[in-house]
Every structure is written in structure tokens, then in C-alpha cells.
């Protein structure tokens, strides 16, 4: 089975019929079996979509869970219901260890997303905070939401700590024809997929659409709809001009002409800046984390009650494992 298990939605302004068409077309064009809706701290959209596409929508959510020393960890949980969601919203304030312990007890599939996002980059113990949290996870999202490229740092962590590599698209409505997915071979329903997930028998991949979309709106089209409504609201409430009048209609069209190129450029600049900034932060974090592992292993090995030659052999093997885990991870 192929499931896209990480998706945020911006579907509130779309009709129920439109959303159903979008979901069914995504599944068809990308040969996917189901899509998980994983909005931050909310399952409203997931419930609404599940009603329209039962068996093809997985109800999930992303939670910002508190960690040690003012850190936090983005944790995505799948296969939940309103009662569980309410419980998780309360439990996320009790710490990442308690939160993940409860998920394991209830045998819910979950994974770490947005690696390093909630750890202050200048924190003296940033690497240790991350390593301590990683011990509580069996799966990690290794796809960057913006580009769907594999995150080299997340891949390296997965290799070193033996975690399952999973991923999704990041958004239900995407620019471009690619989507991310998580695959479990030989499974035929979502329950079996979850079982394979818990056993770490899943892998990540990306897929391109088999043909052009006929119903999927672009991010820009949705933005246009939003700005049209905002312009109309401003004319009516703040200026007192109805868009139904000739003057109002002309002003609205003029505003759209002026706003459209600026918005388009702003979106491109934002995505570029966000991607570059994140890449720079993660590259720096990865370098610090690798140094942390090397120092930690060096201290551990040279404190062992064995001979010098044995220590040297163990040390070289340990450094080699670190290097192999993080080199060429992309």
C-alpha cells in the first residue's frame, strides 16, 4: 500500500464536492491508496474529509509536544478519533516522554516531523536534547515539505538509530506534480499498514502524476480567491464602495492586477527564503550533532576497561559507522 501520511489542508473555502473530487483525483493520478490529513492541533478537516471519502482518508493530527529545557517536538499521530484527539491535546503539555509512552500503550502509529524545529539552535545541549527525544520514536519524516527532497539530516538519523523512514507531501493541494508517500509492501488495508508501520516495515518515496490534473486548484488560484474576498470586504466596510457598482468593479479589477504579480513574487521569495534558511540551519545542526556523536563515542570507548589496541579498533569502527550513516544521505 502507498499512503501519503503527512498533509495539511487549506480547504475551508472549497465546497465539499470540490474536496471529494480533489481527493479522488490525487489518489488516481498518483496511484495512492489513502491520504492522511494531519493538521496542527486540529482534526476538523480530517473528519469532514473522512465523511466524504471513507476508507481513503486517515484521520490524524500534528502536535507540538513539550520537551526538556524549553524544547518541543512536532509529533504526527495517525488513526485517531475526537476522543483521542482531546486526550492528546491535554497530554502534549505533560512532556514528550509521557506523550509517546501513551501512544505506544495505545499502539497508535506516530512519527517525528520537522526535525530540529523546536530546539533552539544556540542551545548548549541541543544535540543531546534531540538524541534523548529520538529514543522515543521509531519513525521519522525524511521528506522536506516544500521541495519533497529527502532531508539528509533526517535520513542520517534514521540510519544511525535504526528508525523507519516515512514521509508525505506536506499539503493536500500542492504546486507541481510530485507527492510524497510511505509504502508497506504486501498490505491490503489501512489496519495492516498501521501494523507494518509499528514494526518499522515501511519505506518512503515520491511519485509524479500520471497526467495533468483536471480539478486540482493551484495555490495561486486559492490565493486569488482569498484576496478577491479581502478586497471586496475592504471596499465595502472601510471605503463604503460596493463592488457591484461600476466604480467598485473597476477598483477591484485594478487592485487584483496590482496585487497578483506582487503576491506571486512574494510567495516565491518566501518559499526560497524559507528553504534556504532551513537548509542552512539543518546543515549547521547536522554538523554539531555529528561532532556530538564523535565526542560521546570517544569518551565512552576510551573509558572501557580494555586494552589500547581494542579501544582503537572500537573507536575506528564507531567513527566509521557515524560517517557511513550521515554521508551522502540525500
VOVEX-912444 format. One record per residue (C-alpha): residue in one letter; x, y, z; residue number from 1. Coordinates in nm, 4 decimals, m for minus. Layout:
<nodes>
(node 'a'; (X; Y; Z); NUM),
...
</nodes>
This chain:
<nodes>
(node 'x'; (0.0000; 0.0000; 0.0000); 1),
(node 'x'; (0.1063; 0.3565; m0.0724); 2),
(node 'x'; (m0.0215; 0.6240; 0.1647); 3),
(node 'x'; (0.0515; 0.9968; 0.1723); 4),
(node 'x'; (0.0657; 1.0320; 0.5508); 5),
(node 'x'; (0.1552; 1.3994; 0.6055); 6),
(node 'x'; (m0.0875; 1.6608; 0.4724); 7),
(node 'x'; (m0.2057; 1.9987; 0.5941); 8),
(node 'x'; (m0.5186; 2.1445; 0.4377); 9),
(node 'x'; (m0.6317; 2.4857; 0.3183); 10),
(node 'x'; (m0.9679; 2.3553; 0.2105); 11),
(node 'x'; (m1.2011; 2.5624; 0.4265); 12),
(node 'x'; (m1.3093; 2.7791; 0.1317); 13),
(node 'x'; (m1.3682; 2.4851; m0.1039); 14),
(node 'x'; (m1.7004; 2.3066; m0.1380); 15),
(node 'x'; (m1.7476; 1.9528; m0.0113); 16),
(node 'x'; (m1.7993; 1.8312; m0.3681); 17),
(node 'x'; (m1.4762; 2.0008; m0.4794); 18),
(node 'x'; (m1.2773; 1.8458; m0.1958); 19),
(node 'x'; (m1.4084; 1.4993; m0.2792); 20),
(node 'x'; (m1.3076; 1.5473; m0.6443); 21),
(node 'x'; (m0.9612; 1.6646; m0.5398); 22),
(node 'x'; (m0.9003; 1.3679; m0.3076); 23),
(node 'x'; (m1.0196; 1.1097; m0.5592); 24),
(node 'x'; (m0.8100; 1.2617; m0.8370); 25),
(node 'x'; (m0.4946; 1.2728; m0.6212); 26),
(node 'x'; (m0.5405; 0.9060; m0.5341); 27),
(node 'x'; (m0.5906; 0.8170; m0.9012); 28),
(node 'x'; (m0.3121; 1.0292; m1.0553); 29),
(node 'x'; (m0.0506; 0.9175; m0.8015); 30),
(node 'x'; (m0.1654; 0.5556; m0.7531); 31),
(node 'x'; (m0.2159; 0.6114; m0.3803); 32),
(node 'x'; (m0.4412; 0.4061; m0.1551); 33),
(node 'x'; (m0.5195; 0.6719; 0.1058); 34),
(node 'x'; (m0.4297; 1.0197; 0.2293); 35),
(node 'x'; (m0.3778; 1.1248; 0.5909); 36),
(node 'x'; (m0.4908; 1.4716; 0.6984); 37),
(node 'x'; (m0.2559; 1.5877; 0.9740); 38),
(node 'x'; (m0.3293; 1.9495; 1.0617); 39),
(node 'x'; (m0.1634; 2.1107; 1.3620); 40),
(node 'x'; (m0.3773; 2.0589; 1.6738); 41),
(node 'x'; (m0.6959; 2.0076; 1.4693); 42),
(node 'x'; (m0.8925; 1.7177; 1.3214); 43),
(node 'x'; (m1.1924; 1.9135; 1.1906); 44),
(node 'x'; (m1.0896; 1.8982; 0.8254); 45),
(node 'x'; (m0.9833; 1.5357; 0.8620); 46),
(node 'x'; (m1.3255; 1.4408; 0.9993); 47),
(node 'x'; (m1.5050; 1.6314; 0.7240); 48),
(node 'x'; (m1.2966; 1.4683; 0.4516); 49),
(node 'x'; (m1.3326; 1.1242; 0.6114); 50),
(node 'x'; (m1.7105; 1.1548; 0.5865); 51),
(node 'x'; (m1.6796; 1.2258; 0.2132); 52),
(node 'x'; (m1.4149; 0.9628; 0.1381); 53),
(node 'x'; (m1.4367; 0.6840; 0.3997); 54),
(node 'x'; (m1.1575; 0.4319; 0.3690); 55),
(node 'x'; (m0.9468; 0.6755; 0.1679); 56),
(node 'x'; (m0.8853; 0.9406; 0.4337); 57),
(node 'x'; (m0.6868; 0.8734; 0.7514); 58),
(node 'x'; (m0.7706; 1.0961; 1.0467); 59),
(node 'x'; (m0.4527; 1.2297; 1.2028); 60),
(node 'x'; (m0.3030; 1.5411; 1.3571); 61),
(node 'x'; (0.0304; 1.7026; 1.4296); 62),
(node 'x'; (0.1083; 1.8009; 1.7882); 63),
(node 'x'; (0.3695; 2.0352; 1.9272); 64),
(node 'x'; (0.4820; 1.8400; 2.2319); 65),
(node 'x'; (0.6918; 1.9913; 2.5068); 66),
(node 'x'; (1.0376; 1.8541; 2.5810); 67),
(node 'x'; (1.3158; 1.9268; 2.8257); 68),
(node 'x'; (1.4667; 2.2754; 2.8650); 69),
(node 'x'; (1.2044; 2.4674; 2.6637); 70),
(node 'x'; (1.2364; 2.2378; 2.3614); 71),
(node 'x'; (0.9457; 2.0923; 2.1651); 72),
(node 'x'; (0.8939; 1.8167; 1.9102); 73),
(node 'x'; (0.6460; 1.8013; 1.6214); 74),
(node 'x'; (0.4765; 1.4640; 1.6564); 75),
(node 'x'; (0.2289; 1.3351; 1.3973); 76),
(node 'x'; (m0.0230; 1.0741; 1.5128); 77),
(node 'x'; (m0.2391; 0.8660; 1.2775); 78),
(node 'x'; (m0.5638; 0.6735; 1.3177); 79),
(node 'x'; (m0.7238; 0.8887; 1.5880); 80),
(node 'x'; (m1.0783; 0.9990; 1.6733); 81),
(node 'x'; (m1.2255; 1.3030; 1.8541); 82),
(node 'x'; (m1.1882; 1.1411; 2.1958); 83),
(node 'x'; (m0.8230; 1.0507; 2.1406); 84),
(node 'x'; (m0.7523; 1.3929; 1.9918); 85),
(node 'x'; (m0.8863; 1.5664; 2.3021); 86),
(node 'x'; (m0.6743; 1.3391; 2.5213); 87),
(node 'x'; (m0.3619; 1.4072; 2.3131); 88),
(node 'x'; (m0.4191; 1.7829; 2.3232); 89),
(node 'x'; (m0.4132; 1.7623; 2.7027); 90),
(node 'x'; (m0.1232; 1.5174; 2.7185); 91),
(node 'x'; (0.1100; 1.7176; 2.4936); 92),
(node 'x'; (0.1712; 1.9561; 2.7841); 93),
(node 'x'; (0.2976; 1.6727; 3.0058); 94),
(node 'x'; (0.6158; 1.6183; 2.8075); 95),
(node 'x'; (0.7369; 1.4141; 2.5123); 96),
(node 'x'; (0.8202; 1.1057; 2.7208); 97),
(node 'x'; (0.4692; 1.0848; 2.8680); 98),
(node 'x'; (0.3086; 1.1647; 2.5313); 99),
(node 'x'; (0.4928; 0.8973; 2.3329); 100),
(node 'x'; (0.4523; 0.6458; 2.6153); 101),
(node 'x'; (0.0776; 0.6833; 2.5886); 102),
(node 'x'; (0.0916; 0.6431; 2.2092); 103),
(node 'x'; (0.2890; 0.3201; 2.2457); 104),
(node 'x'; (0.0444; 0.1916; 2.5052); 105),
(node 'x'; (m0.2473; 0.2551; 2.2700); 106),
(node 'x'; (m0.0483; 0.1169; 1.9735); 107),
(node 'x'; (m0.1028; 0.4284; 1.7648); 108),
(node 'x'; (0.1319; 0.4923; 1.4702); 109),
(node 'x'; (0.3267; 0.8160; 1.5159); 110),
(node 'x'; (0.6422; 0.9791; 1.3868); 111),
(node 'x'; (0.8768; 1.2726; 1.4374); 112),
(node 'x'; (0.8310; 1.5521; 1.1848); 113),
(node 'x'; (1.0106; 1.8799; 1.1036); 114),
(node 'x'; (1.3378; 1.7603; 1.2540); 115),
(node 'x'; (1.5021; 2.0064; 1.4935); 116),
(node 'x'; (1.2259; 2.2664; 1.4586); 117),
(node 'x'; (1.1534; 2.3081; 1.8291); 118),
(node 'x'; (1.5120; 2.3063; 1.9560); 119),
(node 'x'; (1.6798; 2.6479; 1.9952); 120),
(node 'x'; (1.9740; 2.6383; 1.7554); 121),
(node 'x'; (2.2063; 2.8075; 2.0055); 122),
(node 'x'; (2.1117; 2.5800; 2.2950); 123),
(node 'x'; (2.4220; 2.4337; 2.4575); 124),
(node 'x'; (2.2611; 2.0892; 2.4848); 125),
(node 'x'; (2.0744; 2.0919; 2.1528); 126),
(node 'x'; (2.2319; 1.7686; 2.0275); 127),
(node 'x'; (2.1631; 1.5790; 2.3498); 128),
(node 'x'; (1.8039; 1.7072; 2.3620); 129),
(node 'x'; (1.7481; 1.5698; 2.0134); 130),
(node 'x'; (1.9162; 1.2363; 2.0851); 131),
(node 'x'; (1.7125; 1.1856; 2.4019); 132),
(node 'x'; (1.3920; 1.2534; 2.2073); 133),
(node 'x'; (1.4914; 1.0215; 1.9212); 134),
(node 'x'; (1.4957; 0.7279; 2.1610); 135),
(node 'x'; (1.1183; 0.7756; 2.1974); 136),
(node 'x'; (1.0462; 0.7486; 1.8241); 137),
(node 'x'; (1.0583; 0.4534; 1.5855); 138),
(node 'x'; (0.9859; 0.6566; 1.2700); 139),
(node 'x'; (1.0967; 0.9891; 1.1276); 140),
(node 'x'; (0.9716; 1.2035; 0.8387); 141),
(node 'x'; (1.2591; 1.2353; 0.5904); 142),
(node 'x'; (1.0885; 1.4444; 0.3194); 143),
(node 'x'; (1.1110; 1.8237; 0.3159); 144),
(node 'x'; (0.7583; 1.9606; 0.2877); 145),
(node 'x'; (0.8464; 2.2426; 0.0463); 146),
(node 'x'; (1.0617; 2.0579; m0.2070); 147),
(node 'x'; (0.9822; 1.6878; m0.1347); 148),
(node 'x'; (1.3577; 1.6302; m0.1462); 149),
(node 'x'; (1.4959; 1.3851; 0.1075); 150),
(node 'x'; (1.6308; 1.5568; 0.4182); 151),
(node 'x'; (1.9908; 1.4407; 0.4568); 152),
(node 'x'; (1.9985; 1.5035; 0.8317); 153),
(node 'x'; (1.6772; 1.3094; 0.8967); 154),
(node 'x'; (1.7996; 1.0246; 0.6746); 155),
(node 'x'; (2.1274; 1.0108; 0.8629); 156),
(node 'x'; (1.9461; 0.9958; 1.1956); 157),
(node 'x'; (1.7215; 0.7174; 1.0661); 158),
(node 'x'; (2.0222; 0.5130; 0.9561); 159),
(node 'x'; (2.2202; 0.5661; 1.2738); 160),
(node 'x'; (1.9351; 0.4955; 1.5160); 161),
(node 'x'; (1.7540; 0.2319; 1.3084); 162),
(node 'x'; (1.4352; 0.4313; 1.2578); 163),
(node 'x'; (1.1750; 0.3777; 0.9865); 164),
(node 'x'; (1.1878; 0.6359; 0.7077); 165),
(node 'x'; (0.8457; 0.7762; 0.6254); 166),
(node 'x'; (0.7025; 1.0848; 0.4576); 167),
(node 'x'; (0.4191; 1.2642; 0.2861); 168),
(node 'x'; (0.3547; 1.5688; 0.0725); 169),
(node 'x'; (0.3045; 1.8256; 0.3482); 170),
(node 'x'; (m0.0058; 1.9760; 0.1862); 171),
(node 'x'; (m0.3204; 1.8367; 0.0268); 172),
(node 'x'; (m0.3037; 2.0946; m0.2526); 173),
(node 'x'; (0.0451; 2.1237; m0.3999); 174),
(node 'x'; (0.2250; 2.3277; m0.6606); 175),
(node 'x'; (0.3753; 2.0859; m0.9115); 176),
(node 'x'; (0.3082; 1.7228; m0.9944); 177),
(node 'x'; (0.5037; 1.5413; m0.7206); 178),
(node 'x'; (0.3748; 1.3883; m0.3983); 179),
(node 'x'; (0.5399; 1.2020; m0.1141); 180),
(node 'x'; (0.4248; 0.8662; 0.0176); 181),
(node 'x'; (0.5008; 0.5900; 0.2647); 182),
(node 'x'; (0.4800; 0.2325; 0.1421); 183),
(node 'x'; (0.4214; m0.1034; 0.3098); 184),
(node 'x'; (0.4615; m0.3956; 0.0709); 185),
(node 'x'; (0.2072; m0.6753; 0.0749); 186),
(node 'x'; (m0.0516; m0.4959; 0.2878); 187),
(node 'x'; (m0.4095; m0.4609; 0.1668); 188),
(node 'x'; (m0.5864; m0.2335; 0.4147); 189),
(node 'x'; (m0.5080; 0.0556; 0.6467); 190),
(node 'x'; (m0.5115; m0.1646; 0.9587); 191),
(node 'x'; (m0.2419; m0.3882; 0.8073); 192),
(node 'x'; (m0.0477; m0.0790; 0.7004); 193),
(node 'x'; (m0.0512; 0.0517; 1.0582); 194),
(node 'x'; (0.0727; m0.2887; 1.1790); 195),
(node 'x'; (0.3668; m0.2732; 0.9355); 196),
(node 'x'; (0.4307; 0.0864; 1.0423); 197),
(node 'x'; (0.4616; m0.0158; 1.4066); 198),
(node 'x'; (0.7032; m0.2926; 1.3042); 199),
(node 'x'; (0.9092; m0.0386; 1.1032); 200),
(node 'x'; (0.8431; m0.2335; 0.7823); 201),
(node 'x'; (0.7731; 0.0778; 0.5747); 202),
(node 'x'; (0.9730; 0.2994; 0.3414); 203),
(node 'x'; (0.9419; 0.6425; 0.1835); 204),
(node 'x'; (0.9223; 0.7571; m0.1780); 205),
(node 'x'; (0.7933; 1.0218; m0.4178); 206),
(node 'x'; (0.5644; 0.9907; m0.7163); 207),
(node 'x'; (0.4760; 1.2099; m1.0141); 208),
(node 'x'; (0.1238; 1.2454; m1.1503); 209),
(node 'x'; (0.0395; 1.0150; m1.4400); 210),
(node 'x'; (m0.1358; 1.3045; m1.6176); 211),
(node 'x'; (m0.2372; 1.6673; m1.5707); 212),
(node 'x'; (m0.4939; 1.7437; m1.3025); 213),
(node 'x'; (m0.8416; 1.8402; m1.4205); 214),
(node 'x'; (m0.9877; 1.9538; m1.0881); 215),
(node 'x'; (m0.6971; 2.0441; m0.8597); 216),
(node 'x'; (m0.6742; 2.4209; m0.7983); 217),
(node 'x'; (m0.3323; 2.5794; m0.7682); 218),
(node 'x'; (m0.2076; 2.7536; m0.4581); 219),
(node 'x'; (m0.2229; 3.0758; m0.6583); 220),
(node 'x'; (m0.5881; 3.0216; m0.7538); 221),
(node 'x'; (m0.6766; 2.9740; m0.3887); 222),
(node 'x'; (m0.4790; 3.2872; m0.3009); 223),
(node 'x'; (m0.6676; 3.4803; m0.5673); 224),
(node 'x'; (m0.9995; 3.3725; m0.4177); 225),
(node 'x'; (m0.8825; 3.4859; m0.0751); 226),
(node 'x'; (m0.7619; 3.8241; m0.1991); 227),
(node 'x'; (m1.0787; 3.8804; m0.4001); 228),
(node 'x'; (m1.2807; 3.8363; m0.0818); 229),
(node 'x'; (m1.0464; 4.0611; 0.1149); 230),
(node 'x'; (m1.0598; 4.3344; m0.1490); 231),
(node 'x'; (m1.4392; 4.3158; m0.1531); 232),
(node 'x'; (m1.4508; 4.3374; 0.2267); 233),
(node 'x'; (m1.2228; 4.6423; 0.2314); 234),
(node 'x'; (m1.4212; 4.8255; m0.0368); 235),
(node 'x'; (m1.7491; 4.7667; 0.1450); 236),
(node 'x'; (m1.6561; 4.8016; 0.5120); 237),
(node 'x'; (m1.3743; 5.0543; 0.5041); 238),
(node 'x'; (m1.4327; 5.2591; 0.1895); 239),
(node 'x'; (m1.8068; 5.2179; 0.1504); 240),
(node 'x'; (m1.7971; 5.1298; m0.2202); 241),
(node 'x'; (m1.9936; 4.8288; m0.3390); 242),
(node 'x'; (m1.8112; 4.6006; m0.5819); 243),
(node 'x'; (m2.1415; 4.5679; m0.7660); 244),
(node 'x'; (m2.1127; 4.9269; m0.8896); 245),
(node 'x'; (m1.9110; 5.0183; m1.1973); 246),
(node 'x'; (m1.6605; 5.2109; m0.9847); 247),
(node 'x'; (m1.6264; 4.9278; m0.7361); 248),
(node 'x'; (m1.5830; 4.6693; m1.0106); 249),
(node 'x'; (m1.3107; 4.8733; m1.1795); 250),
(node 'x'; (m1.1296; 4.9312; m0.8499); 251),
(node 'x'; (m1.1426; 4.5602; m0.7652); 252),
(node 'x'; (m1.0009; 4.4617; m1.1029); 253),
(node 'x'; (m0.7290; 4.7252; m1.0741); 254),
(node 'x'; (m0.6346; 4.6036; m0.7267); 255),
(node 'x'; (m0.6133; 4.2443; m0.8474); 256),
(node 'x'; (m0.3870; 4.3447; m1.1354); 257),
(node 'x'; (m0.1603; 4.5279; m0.8931); 258),
(node 'x'; (m0.1668; 4.2598; m0.6226); 259),
(node 'x'; (m0.1336; 3.9475; m0.8351); 260),
(node 'x'; (0.2276; 3.9891; m0.9548); 261),
(node 'x'; (0.3343; 4.1142; m0.6132); 262),
(node 'x'; (0.1729; 3.8189; m0.4365); 263),
(node 'x'; (0.3179; 3.5707; m0.6823); 264),
(node 'x'; (0.6672; 3.7169; m0.6375); 265),
(node 'x'; (0.6259; 3.7340; m0.2597); 266),
(node 'x'; (0.5264; 3.3671; m0.2434); 267),
(node 'x'; (0.8284; 3.2635; m0.4492); 268),
(node 'x'; (1.0630; 3.4743; m0.2360); 269),
(node 'x'; (0.9098; 3.3372; 0.0859); 270),
(node 'x'; (0.9464; 2.9728; m0.0215); 271),
(node 'x'; (1.3019; 3.0339; m0.1428); 272),
(node 'x'; (1.3989; 3.2173; 0.1757); 273),
(node 'x'; (1.2303; 2.9541; 0.3962); 274),
(node 'x'; (1.4018; 2.6669; 0.2162); 275),
(node 'x'; (1.7459; 2.8288; 0.2188); 276),
(node 'x'; (1.7121; 2.9325; 0.5833); 277),
(node 'x'; (1.6031; 2.5831; 0.6872); 278),
(node 'x'; (1.8808; 2.4190; 0.4848); 279),
(node 'x'; (2.1399; 2.6458; 0.6488); 280),
(node 'x'; (2.0056; 2.5753; 0.9984); 281),
(node 'x'; (1.9884; 2.1992; 0.9426); 282),
(node 'x'; (2.3351; 2.1872; 0.7887); 283),
(node 'x'; (2.4760; 2.3628; 1.0940); 284),
(node 'x'; (2.2740; 2.1428; 1.3305); 285),
(node 'x'; (2.3828; 1.8272; 1.1485); 286),
(node 'x'; (2.7487; 1.9250; 1.1771); 287),
(node 'x'; (2.7120; 1.9945; 1.5508); 288),
(node 'x'; (2.5234; 1.6692; 1.6032); 289),
(node 'x'; (2.7888; 1.4620; 1.4268); 290),
(node 'x'; (3.0587; 1.6263; 1.6412); 291),
(node 'x'; (2.8483; 1.5466; 1.9482); 292),
(node 'x'; (2.8267; 1.1784; 1.8490); 293),
(node 'x'; (3.2012; 1.1563; 1.7826); 294),
(node 'x'; (3.2882; 1.3149; 2.1175); 295),
(node 'x'; (3.0369; 1.1000; 2.3021); 296),
(node 'x'; (3.1622; 0.7767; 2.1451); 297),
(node 'x'; (3.5259; 0.8733; 2.2022); 298),
(node 'x'; (3.4658; 0.9292; 2.5741); 299),
(node 'x'; (3.2631; 0.6090; 2.6045); 300),
(node 'x'; (3.5130; 0.3851; 2.4262); 301),
(node 'x'; (3.8276; 0.5195; 2.5934); 302),
(node 'x'; (3.6697; 0.4698; 2.9360); 303),
(node 'x'; (3.6159; 0.0979; 2.8707); 304),
(node 'x'; (3.8290; m0.1466; 3.0763); 305),
(node 'x'; (4.0018; m0.2942; 2.7688); 306),
(node 'x'; (4.3449; m0.2682; 2.6135); 307),
(node 'x'; (4.4657; 0.0195; 2.3963); 308),
(node 'x'; (4.4507; m0.1777; 2.0704); 309),
(node 'x'; (4.0956; m0.2898; 2.1430); 310),
(node 'x'; (3.9948; 0.0693; 2.2207); 311),
(node 'x'; (4.1494; 0.1885; 1.8969); 312),
(node 'x'; (3.9640; m0.0779; 1.6973); 313),
(node 'x'; (3.6288; 0.0022; 1.8614); 314),
(node 'x'; (3.6859; 0.3760; 1.8165); 315),
(node 'x'; (3.7592; 0.3457; 1.4437); 316),
(node 'x'; (3.4542; 0.1222; 1.3957); 317),
(node 'x'; (3.2333; 0.3704; 1.5794); 318),
(node 'x'; (3.3566; 0.6710; 1.3807); 319),
(node 'x'; (3.3153; 0.4746; 1.0589); 320),
(node 'x'; (2.9531; 0.3964; 1.1474); 321),
(node 'x'; (2.8807; 0.7639; 1.2130); 322),
(node 'x'; (3.0430; 0.8635; 0.8857); 323),
(node 'x'; (2.8574; 0.5997; 0.6835); 324),
(node 'x'; (2.5231; 0.6958; 0.8380); 325),
(node 'x'; (2.5455; 1.0639; 0.7535); 326),
(node 'x'; (2.7474; 1.0733; 0.4314); 327),
(node 'x'; (2.5544; 1.1071; 0.1039); 328),
(node 'x'; (2.2240; 1.0845; 0.2921); 329),
(node 'x'; (2.0429; 1.2837; 0.0242); 330),
</nodes>
